Every structure is written in structure tokens, then in C-alpha cells.
Amino acid sequence: MFSFDTSIFYFLFNFGHNLGIDWLFIFFASYLPYLMVIAFLYLIYKKEGIREKIYLFGFTVLALLLSRGIITETIRYFFPRVRPFIALNLTPMLIDRSASFPSGHSTFFFALAFCTFLISKKWGWILTIATIITTISRVIAGVHWPSDIVGGAVIAGLVFAAMYYWILPPKKIQPSQDKQESLLPNT
């Protein structure tokens, strides 16, 4: 797995440095995430009803705390992984010295994107694509292995799915069998 991870890392890392547009990858890796948070907060703001706004915001904050704040940090504490620019003695576009696996950015922003699907499918896809761009840019910048990104996405997906099915159970629609409860006029 490590050689596969290293070969993908080198492919992306060299791709980014050969294009001569390091500033674009730095923007995607460092500043695009702020735009994603602003977009999410705007979508919450636009929602009708204060209860739904608070519920969706609270659900998202809980998903972010569980996935990024607890699970990711627990894994990093017990299984610290060296960042690729340190392990391979490279010059990165960004500097980050904490443990590498799983990617905190990947975990946080995939969880945010998945929660955005509860508000809007269109914006959920936009934030998912923006998260993919951000996380690939962090590999190109030299601060993450590709498996760090995948690990963060898996953690975010599992936490979101668990919360969705335990906190937001699917509505059980049972059509009425009683004629008197029907909205149709009696015939």
C-alpha cells in the first residue's frame, strides 16, 4: 500500500510543480475551504423556519465534531503518520507539522459537503467537488498522502451515515386505510 500511495503522491506532487501555477493549488488548498464554509452558512441562512435552521446547523456541528474533532484526532494520537514532505525530504507549498492520517481537511469538508445535501442536492454536489479539489490540492502541495484523503472521506461518510440513520430516521409514510380520514370527498 505504501508504494502505491507514494507513486500516486509523486504523480500529483510533480504534476502541480511542473505546471508553474503553485499559487492556484495554494488557493485551492488553503482558501477555497473558507468559501465552502461561507456557502454552507449562507444556505442555512436562506432556509425557512428557525427550527429547521437550528436543527440543520446543530446536526452539521455534531457531525463535524465527531468526525474531525474526535475520531480523526483519536486516530492521529494512537497512529501518528509522518507527512509526505517530511518522509520524502521535499519542499512543500504549505507547511503543516501535525500527524498526516487521516486528513483533517478531508474529514471536515467531506462531512460539511454531506450535510449540505440535507439542504440542497445541487449545493451538496458543488461542495463535494470543491472538497475533492481542495484535498487533491493538499496532496499536490505536499502535505498529505492520497490515503490520508481517502481515510478522511471514509470517516466523514461513516459518521454522516450513522447520524443520518440514527438522528434523522427516514419518515415512515403509511397511507390511510380509513375512508373517513381520506381527503377525497365521500362518494
VOBA-1610 file (N, C-alpha, C; in pm, whole numbers, padded with zeros to 5 digits, always signed):
BEGIN
Met+00083-00120+00000Met+00000+00000+00000Met+00087+00125+00000Phe+00199+00123+00075Phe+00281+00241+00084Phe+00341+00279-00051Ser+00385+00181-00130Ser+00444+00215-00261Ser+00337+00269-00355Phe+00215+00215-00346Phe+00104+00267-00427Phe+00073+00411-00386Asp+00070+00436-00256Asp+00046+00569-00202Asp+00156+00666-00248Thr+00280+00620-00242Thr+00394+00704-00282Thr+00391+00735-00430Ser+00358+00638-00513Ser+00355+00663-00658Ser+00245+00762-00696Ile+00128+00751-00635Ile+00022+00849-00662Ile+00062+00986-00609Phe+00123+00987-00490Phe+00169+01115-00434Phe+00266+01184-00530Tyr+00369+01111-00575Tyr+00469+01171-00665Tyr+00405+01219-00795Phe+00310+01143-00848Phe+00243+01185-00971Phe+00174+01320-00951Leu+00096+01332-00843Leu+00025+01458-00817Leu+00119+01570-00778Phe+00217+01540-00693Phe+00312+01642-00647Phe+00391+01699-00766Asn+00441+01613-00852Asn+00517+01658-00969Asn+00427+01729-01071Phe+00305+01682-01084Phe+00209+01747-01173Phe+00190+01893-01134Gly+00169+01916-01005Gly+00147+02052-00957Gly+00267+02142-00974His+00385+02090-00949His+00506+02173-00958His+00549+02196-01102Asn+00514+02109-01192Asn+00552+02126-01332Asn+00465+02226-01406Leu+00346+02253-01356Leu+00257+02346-01424Leu+00294+02492-01400Gly+00365+02519-01294Gly+00405+02657-01265Gly+00292+02743-01212Ile+00187+02679-01165Ile+00074+02755-01110Ile+00053+02716-00963Asp+00163+02719-00890Asp+00157+02682-00748Asp+00055+02767-00673Trp+00044+02894-00708Trp-00049+02984-00641Trp-00192+02932-00649Leu-00230+02867-00760Leu-00366+02815-00776Leu-00389+02699-00679Phe-00291+02611-00667Phe-00306+02499-00576Phe-00303+02544-00431Ile-00225+02647-00401Ile-00225+02704-00266Ile-00361+02766-00235Phe-00421+02834-00333Phe-00555+02890-00315Phe-00656+02778-00287Phe-00654+02673-00370Phe-00748+02563-00352Phe-00727+02492-00218Ala-00601+02474-00177Ala-00571+02401-00054Ala-00597+02483+00071Ser-00578+02616+00063Ser-00586+02699+00184Ser-00706+02791+00191Tyr-00753+02844+00079Tyr-00856+02949+00083Tyr-00992+02905+00033Leu-00999+02809-00058Leu-01128+02757-00104Leu-01211+02702+00012Pro-01150+02639+00112Pro-01230+02592+00226Pro-01309+02702+00296Tyr-01254+02822+00305Tyr-01329+02933+00367Tyr-01455+02965+00285Leu-01443+02960+00153Leu-01559+02986+00068Leu-01665+02878+00084Met-01622+02755+00107Met-01719+02647+00130Met-01796+02668+00259Val-01728+02710+00365Val-01797+02736+00491Val-01894+02852+00475Ile-01853+02956+00406Ile-01942+03071+00381Ile-02064+03027+00302Ala-02044+02944+00200Ala-02157+02895+00120Ala-02253+02814+00207Phe-02200+02728+00292Phe-02285+02648+00380Phe-02366+02738+00475Leu-02299+02833+00536Leu-02369+02924+00629Leu-02477+03005+00557Tyr-02449+03045+00434Tyr-02550+03117+00355Tyr-02671+03027+00326Leu-02646+02902+00295Leu-02757+02809+00269Leu-02843+02789+00395Ile-02778+02781+00510Ile-02853+02771+00636Ile-02935+02898+00657Tyr-02874+03012+00631Tyr-02942+03140+00648Tyr-03066+03150+00559Lys-03058+03097+00437Lys-03168+03105+00343Lys-03284+03010+00375Lys-03261+02910+00458Lys-03366+02813+00491Lys-03482+02882+00561Glu-03602+02831+00535Glu-03722+02881+00601Glu-03734+02818+00739Gly-03778+02892+00835Gly-03806+02839+00968Gly-03683+02830+01056Ile-03692+02892+01170Ile-03580+02897+01263Ile-03548+02759+01320Arg-03651+02677+01344Arg-03627+02543+01399Arg-03545+02457+01302Glu-03580+02462+01175Glu-03507+02384+01076Glu-03364+02434+01062Lys-03345+02567+01067Lys-03210+02623+01061Lys-03125+02572+01178Ile-03180+02581+01298Ile-03107+02539+01417Ile-03079+02389+01413Tyr-03178+02311+01370Tyr-03161+02167+01363Tyr-03052+02127+01264Leu-03055+02184+01143Leu-02955+02152+01042Leu-02816+02199+01084Phe-02809+02318+01144Phe-02681+02368+01191Phe-02626+02279+01303Gly-02711+02242+01398Gly-02670+02155+01508Gly-02627+02017+01460Phe-02701+01962+01364Phe-02667+01833+01306Phe-02528+01839+01242Thr-02503+01946+01168Thr-02375+01963+01100Thr-02261+01981+01199Val-02281+02064+01300Val-02178+02085+01401Val-02145+01953+01472Leu-02247+01874+01504Leu-02224+01745+01568Leu-02146+01651+01477Ala-02182+01648+01348Ala-02111+01563+01252Ala-01964+01606+01241Leu-01940+01737+01238Leu-01803+01788+01228Leu-01723+01757+01355Leu-01785+01774+01471Leu-01715+01745+01597Leu-01681+01597+01610Leu-01775+01511+01574Leu-01750+01368+01585Leu-01642+01322+01487Ser-01658+01362+01361Ser-01567+01312+01258Ser-01429+01376+01267Arg-01423+01509+01272Arg-01295+01578+01271Arg-01235+01591+01410Gly-01317+01632+01506Gly-01266+01662+01638Gly-01236+01543+01724Ile-01313+01436+01710Ile-01294+01321+01799Ile-01227+01204+01727Ile-01290+01154+01621Ile-01239+01034+01556Ile-01104+01059+01489Thr-01093+01166+01411Thr-00967+01195+01343Thr-00854+01217+01443Glu-00879+01296+01545Glu-00773+01324+01643Glu-00736+01200+01724Thr-00832+01112+01751Thr-00802+00988+01822Thr-00711+00899+01737Ile-00743+00885+01609Ile-00659+00805+01520Ile-00519+00866+01511Arg-00512+00998+01497Arg-00381+01065+01488Arg-00298+01045+01615Tyr-00365+01043+01729Tyr-00293+01027+01856Tyr-00232+00888+01868Phe-00310+00786+01834Phe-00263+00649+01851Phe-00180+00597+01734Phe-00202+00652+01614Phe-00129+00606+01495Phe-00077+00726+01417Pro+00019+00801+01473Pro+00070+00919+01402Pro+00143+00879+01274Arg+00116+00953+01170Arg+00182+00927+01041Arg+00254+01053+00997Val+00375+01037+00951Val+00458+01150+00908Val+00405+01205+00776Arg+00409+01334+00764Arg+00366+01400+00639Arg+00462+01363+00526Pro+00413+01361+00403Pro+00497+01318+00291Pro+00619+01407+00266Phe+00605+01537+00285Phe+00720+01624+00258Phe+00832+01600+00358Ile+00797+01553+00478Ile+00900+01519+00577Ile+00959+01381+00545Ala+00871+01285+00516Ala+00916+01148+00489Ala+01002+01140+00363Leu+00971+01221+00263Leu+01042+01215+00135Leu+01143+01329+00117Asn+01158+01413+00221Asn+01252+01525+00217Asn+01229+01616+00097Leu+01105+01665+00085Leu+01066+01754-00025Leu+01034+01893+00028Thr+01029+01989-00062Thr+00989+02124-00025Thr+00840+02139-00058Pro+00755+02154+00045Pro+00612+02163+00020Pro+00569+02305-00013Met+00450+02318-00067Met+00392+02451-00092Met+00335+02509+00037Leu+00294+02421+00128Leu+00237+02460+00257Leu+00314+02387+00366Ile+00307+02438+00487Ile+00373+02371+00599Ile+00266+02330+00699Asp+00269+02205+00737Asp+00181+02153+00841Asp+00259+02041+00909Arg+00276+02048+01037Arg+00363+01953+01106Arg+00287+01851+01191Ser+00155+01859+01197Ser+00080+01760+01276Ser+00079+01627+01202Ala+00020+01526+01264Ala+00012+01394+01201Ala-00069+01403+01073Ser-00039+01314+00982Ser-00095+01321+00848Ser-00225+01244+00829Phe-00235+01125+00891Phe-00352+01039+00867Phe-00445+01040+00985Pro-00574+01054+00956Pro-00641+01094+00833Pro-00637+01245+00816Ser-00663+01290+00697Ser-00661+01433+00669Ser-00775+01503+00742Gly-00739+01601+00824Gly-00841+01678+00894Gly-00924+01760+00798His-00861+01818+00696His-00935+01894+00596His-01033+01804+00522Ser-00987+01687+00483Ser-01073+01593+00412Ser-01193+01553+00498Thr-01167+01519+00622Thr-01274+01478+00713Thr-01374+01591+00733Phe-01325+01709+00764Phe-01411+01823+00792Phe-01496+01860+00671Phe-01432+01875+00557Phe-01505+01928+00441Phe-01592+01824+00371Phe-01555+01697+00377Phe-01647+01595+00326Phe-01770+01587+00417Ala-01751+01594+00548Ala-01865+01594+00639Ala-01955+01716+00613Leu-01893+01831+00591Leu-01971+01952+00560Leu-02048+01935+00429Ala-01983+01879+00328Ala-02050+01858+00198Ala-02165+01760+00212Phe-02145+01650+00287Phe-02252+01553+00305Phe-02371+01616+00377Cys-02344+01699+00477Cys-02452+01766+00549Cys-02524+01867+00459Thr-02452+01924+00365Thr-02513+02020+00272Thr-02619+01952+00185Phe-02604+01823+00159Phe-02706+01750+00083Phe-02841+01753+00152Leu-02844+01771+00284Leu-02971+01781+00356Leu-03044+01910+00323Ile-02969+02009+00275Ile-03027+02139+00241Ile-03056+02147+00093Ser-02958+02109+00011Ser-02970+02122-00134Ser-02881+02020-00203Lys-02940+01940-00292Lys-02858+01843-00366Lys-02757+01915-00455Lys-02801+02021-00520Lys-02712+02096-00609Lys-02590+02148-00533Trp-02614+02213-00419Trp-02504+02267-00341Trp-02423+02157-00272Gly-02489+02045-00243Gly-02415+01931-00188Gly-02311+01882-00287Trp-02350+01873-00415Trp-02254+01831-00518Trp-02145+01937-00539Ile-02184+02063-00535Ile-02084+02170-00553Ile-01981+02165-00441Leu-02025+02148-00317Leu-01930+02140-00206Leu-01849+02011-00209Thr-01908+01902-00258Thr-01832+01778-00271Thr-01720+01794-00373Ile-01751+01855-00487Ile-01649+01878-00590Ile-01541+01974-00537Ala-01583+02079-00467Ala-01487+02173-00409Ala-01398+02104-00306Thr-01454+02011-00230Thr-01376+01936-00132Thr-01275+01846-00202Ile-01315+01781-00310Ile-01222+01698-00386Ile-01107+01783-00440Ile-01140+01900-00493Ile-01036+01991-00544Ile-00942+02034-00431Thr-00999+02069-00317Thr-00918+02111-00202Thr-00826+02000-00155Thr-00879+01881-00142Thr-00799+01772-00088Thr-00691+01725-00185Ile-00722+01722-00313Ile-00619+01687-00412Ile-00511+01795-00414Ser-00551+01919-00397Ser-00453+02029-00392Ser-00360+02015-00271Arg-00411+01960-00163Arg-00326+01939-00045Arg-00225+01828-00069Val-00260+01729-00152Val-00162+01628-00192Val-00058+01694-00284Ile-00104+01772-00380Ile-00013+01841-00471Ile+00080+01935-00394Ala+00026+01998-00288Ala+00108+02089-00206Ala+00210+02014-00122Gly+00196+01883-00109Gly+00295+01803-00039Gly+00266+01776+00107Val+00146+01808+00156Val+00118+01792+00298Val+00035+01668+00331His-00012+01595+00230His-00090+01473+00256His-00057+01364+00156Trp-00068+01241+00205Trp-00064+01124+00120Trp-00205+01105+00062Pro-00220+01044-00053Pro-00355+01018-00106Pro-00442+00936-00011Ser-00383+00840+00060Ser-00463+00760+00154Ser-00513+00843+00273Asp-00445+00952+00306Asp-00493+01042+00411Asp-00628+01101+00370Ile-00637+01138+00242Ile-00759+01199+00189Ile-00873+01097+00189Val-00842+00978+00141Val-00944+00872+00137Val-00990+00837+00278Gly-00897+00827+00371Gly-00932+00798+00510Gly-01024+00903+00569Gly-00995+01030+00543Gly-01082+01137+00592Gly-01220+01132+00532Ala-01228+01102+00402Ala-01358+01093+00335Ala-01440+00977+00390Val-01373+00865+00417Val-01444+00748+00471Val-01497+00778+00611Ile-01416+00840+00695Ile-01461+00875+00830Ile-01581+00969+00822Ala-01572+01071+00738Ala-01683+01166+00723Ala-01810+01096+00674Gly-01794+01008+00576Gly-01910+00936+00522Gly-01973+00845+00625Leu-01892+00773+00702Leu-01946+00682+00803Leu-02016+00758+00915Val-01956+00866+00960Val-02019+00946+01066Val-02148+01007+01016Phe-02147+01062+00896Phe-02270+01120+00841Phe-02379+01014+00827Ala-02345+00898+00772Ala-02445+00792+00752Ala-02502+00745+00886Ala-02416+00726+00985Ala-02464+00683+01117Ala-02556+00788+01177Met-02516+00913+01171Met-02601+01020+01226Met-02731+01033+01149Tyr-02723+01021+01019Tyr-02843+01034+00936Tyr-02947+00928+00973Tyr-02902+00805+00991Tyr-02996+00698+01020Tyr-03035+00688+01167Trp-02953+00741+01257Trp-02990+00737+01398Trp-03058+00865+01444Ile-03018+00977+01390Ile-03076+01105+01433Ile-03187+01151+01340Leu-03173+01127+01211Leu-03275+01165+01113Leu-03334+01038+01049Pro-03413+00960+01124Pro-03464+00838+01064Pro-03558+00869+00947Pro-03556+00783+00844Pro-03646+00805+00731Pro-03791+00807+00778Lys-03869+00898+00720Lys-04010+00910+00757Lys-04085+00787+00707Lys-04168+00736+00793Lys-04250+00621+00756Lys-04386+00673+00712Ile-04410+00663+00585Ile-04537+00711+00530Ile-04630+00592+00518Gln-04739+00599+00590Gln-04837+00492+00585Gln-04968+00552+00534Pro-05007+00514+00415Pro-05133+00569+00363Pro-05250+00524+00449Ser-05344+00615+00463Ser-05461+00587+00545Ser-05551+00486+00476Gln-05599+00387+00554Gln-05691+00287+00501Gln-05835+00322+00537Asp-05854+00416+00625Asp-05987+00454+00671Asp-06045+00559+00578Lys-06168+00535+00528Lys-06232+00628+00434Lys-06255+00764+00498Gln-06283+00767+00629Gln-06314+00893+00693Gln-06191+00982+00707Glu-06073+00926+00706Glu-05951+01007+00714Glu-05905+01055+00578Ser-05965+01005+00474Ser-05924+01041+00339Ser-05960+01186+00307Leu-05880+01249+00227Leu-05909+01385+00186Leu-06006+01390+00069Leu-06031+01277+00007Leu-06124+01273-00106Leu-06267+01280-00052Pro-06357+01346-00128Pro-06498+01355-00084Pro-06560+01215-00086Asn-06654+01194+00007Asn-06723+01066+00014Asn-06812+01049-00107Thr-06814+00930-00164Thr-06898+00904-00280Thr-06999+00799-00251
//
